[in-house]
Amino acid sequence: MTETIDAPDRSTHVEDDLDDFPEDDESRGGRRYYAEILLMCFASLLLEVSYTRIVSFKLYYYYTFLVIGLSLLGLGTGGVIVAISRRLRRTPTDTVMTGGLLVAGLSVLVGFVVVARTPIDSLIIWDYGTRASVGNLALLIVICLALFASFVAIGVMISTLFGRRASDVGRLYFADLLGAGLACASVVFLLLWIGPVTTILLAGLILSLTGLRLAWRRGLALRMAGMTLSGVFALGVLAPSLVPKVRADSTKAHHYESDLFSRWGAIFRVDAYEVSPDARLLLHDGMLGSAVHRWDGDPSTLGRFDRDPRRFPFATSGTTRDNVMIIGAAGGNEVLASLHFGAEQIDAIELNPVTYSLVTDEFADYSGHLAENPKVNYVNGDGRSFLKRSSGDYDLIWYPAPDSYAATNAASSGAFVLSESYLYTTETIEESLAHLTPDGVVAAQFGEINFEAKPNRTTRYVSTARRALENSGVDDPGRHLLVITSPTEGPGALSTILVKREPFSDQEVADILASMDAVPGAVLRYAPGHPVEGETATIVATASPAELEAWYASYPYDMRPITDNGPFFWHFTPFSTVLKHFGDPINPYDTEDSVGERVLLLLLAIAVVLGAVFLLLPFVTVRRIWSTLPRKATSAVYFLALGMGFMFFEVSLIQRLVLFLGFPTYSLTVTLASILLSTGVGALLSERVAGRAQRMIVPLLVALGVLTAFYLVGLPAITDALLGWPLVGRVLVALALLAPLGLCLGMFMPLGLRAVAGMTDHPREYVAWGWAVNGFASVAGAVLTTILGMMFGFDLVLVLAFVVYVGALASLRALTGAAEAAA
């Protein structure tokens, strides 16, 4: 008992000695490190966004959450290391920054090589109990650790500066967020210009050069280390052909770059392969995407489309399809079909700038200069935004299977990529119907892996189209829908869904059915007056509302319509079902059945476990000091709320601005840049109210409540009204609309850190604790936000963000009160 009582006194005495250790020159008016923190945070965000592209190609799109979570985990772990390391606490700040920057650069170099070259088959992980499963799980952990390690040194440096200069935390936090905001503003350009691999090397070069600047006056060894590291990165940036190639998951079609054409982009990487003299296959992030076909410019050579399912939208004899819009034009195959069937004006919209450049430049001769055809307007942009801003009506609006995983899930440029696609929502179909001529038709085509057993894509689209028709005032949706399937070269089928604003006439139905004879293997699944018993398309198109609701409840997959609030077209399996069967092996040939949901749940569990291990458990080593910190429960709630609430706000607003900004990557970067920059300004302004934090609680509560209500109700009205503005104007409007939120959110972290630092004799440890808890919540929140959006929609996530911040404000009142009492 005596030893137990004495031990805390001895430990506390030692730690007090450490806290009394003399500060270095920054406390005596020396270096402030604003430039250093700005540059390393700039590099950190470049790393994070670039690695989402690398991981999406190497593994699958849903693994990009590894990057989001692991980067936050690494930053938080750096703070924990500072809190528990006596040596670091004794080390002068200049030494920590110099060594930290060089170590950060080295970790980027080593980490990239490990991530790029580690072979893996991620689908075998789910083949439980086998040696291959365990081995590939171990390889996944190796990749995780390599990603995680790239951010730890940055976290050490940030935490060191924040902990040693709590009185200056507002300016430091401003520099931190300014660097991240500037990275957001430039990363899309960099990804398009030099690609994610070179952008990662550029981030490493920035870190090593910043370290070299500090090392220059600290001795020959550090100078040589900085010069060597900087030279390696510079060589990689200037000569990317020398950089190790990224090796993709072995389940993907091709594991390496193509000799014919290979280019990274902000949306996905495109590799082109010659599959025949007349076709070049395009892979998107290593998965089947589209194709570019050889053409000599002569429409009379396109007779192959007479035997192709692309003829179905043109099959009605009494109408013409003169004016066509193709959303997801890709390599131009549907453009060729439209020319063959007599279209006079074709607006072809392609999202990916790399694919666009193939048709307009690299493969222009091969494709017969299709983009220069006087009947073709080939546009690089977002199809739905183009449609929304279009003033004309179309005879055909065509969505020709723009459903490769990489393409449609690039709605957040690889960050929150389970935000699936806004091309298939109820609102999109309503907008499409509104832009049709009286006899116009909307056509959507999907590949189905196994239509007979699981026609999920087709059924959900028919379900969503029915809802759109009902919302448009149609009493009998079944008269406006038609579904045909046809075989593909592989084991699956291509489904064609036709939707009309006016009912299909008997003659139109007869013409389309007659056209099926020319397409080998074509099968009718539903047409007005021709129901097919047992077909899900027939059931969804013709059932009464009560019958349909009962069928939805009994069907093994979720086939309910999707909306802009929850645009998760491929989320067929509820999370409750996924959890129930989590221990069952998956079908490696059907990656859309529960795999994404499994990975999300796995990543959430990994985030919680790794966060607890790396962020919270290490405080056991300083448990005696930690036990003396006051109001730990309150501070934990506060910093948890900040991490979780910030992610809720951020992701919800990214989703809400996709349509307005017209290009998915613009939504990601503009939203992040605006929030981060304005959050930095809010952190800077927090210094002016630091002495009256209690008085700020009610104004912050009112401001957040008003802003949340505005983003729920007012933001859609404004963005719809201004959608026709030029892009520059829309970007400026988005920045202005988001800035007030950032100003509010930016005050929370500095106010909380000052409060906890002011109520204890161990401010460094308490600041590190707050930083770690915030990082823990951010790691989990990165995954949880999307899970909640998939389950309940992003409107609810936005409301939850406000509720979480209300809890933070309540905790802040208690913390600031305790700090004032301690003072």
Secondary structure, 3 states (H helix, E strand, C coil): CHHHHHHHHHHHHHHHHHHCCCCCHHHHCCCCCHHHHHHHHHHHHHHHHHHHHHHHHHCCHHHHHHHHHHHHHHHHHHHHHHHHCHHHHHCCHHHHHHHHHHHHHHHHHHHHHHHHHCCCCHHHHHCCCCHHHHHHHHHHHHHHHHHHHHHHHHHHHHHHHHHHCHHHHHHHHHHHHHHHHHHHHHHHHHHHHCHHHHHHHHHHHHHHHHHHHHHCCCCHHHHHHHHHHHHHHHHHHHCHHHCCCCCCCCCCCCCCCCCCEEECCCCCCEEEEEEECCEEEEEECCEEEEEEECCCCCHHHCHHHHHCHHHHHHCCCCCCCCEEEEECCCCCHHHHHHHHCCCCEEEEEECCHHHHHHHHHHCCCCCCCHHHCCCEEEEECCHHHHHHHCCCCEEEEEEECCCCHHHHCCCCCCCCCCCCCCCCCHHHHHHHHHCEEEEEEEEEEEEECCCCCCCHHHHHHHHHHHHHHHHCCCCCHHHHEEEEEEECCCCCEEEEEEEECCCCCHHHHHHHHHHHHHCCCCEEEEECCEECCCCHHHHHHHCCHHHHHHHHHHCCCCCCCCECCECCCCCCCCHHHHHHCCCCCCCCCCCCCCHHHHHHHHHHHHHHHHHHHHHHHHHHHHHHHHHHCCCHHHHHHHHHHHHHHHHHHHHHHHHHCHHHHCCHHHHHHHHHHHHHHHHHHHHHHHHHHHHHHHHHHHHHHHHHHHHHHHHHHHHHHHHHHCCCCCHHHHHHHHHHHHHHHHHHHHCHHHHHHHHHHCCCCCHHHHHHHHHHHHHHHHHHHHHHHHHHHHHHCHHHHHHHHHHHHHHHHHHHHHHHHHHHHHC
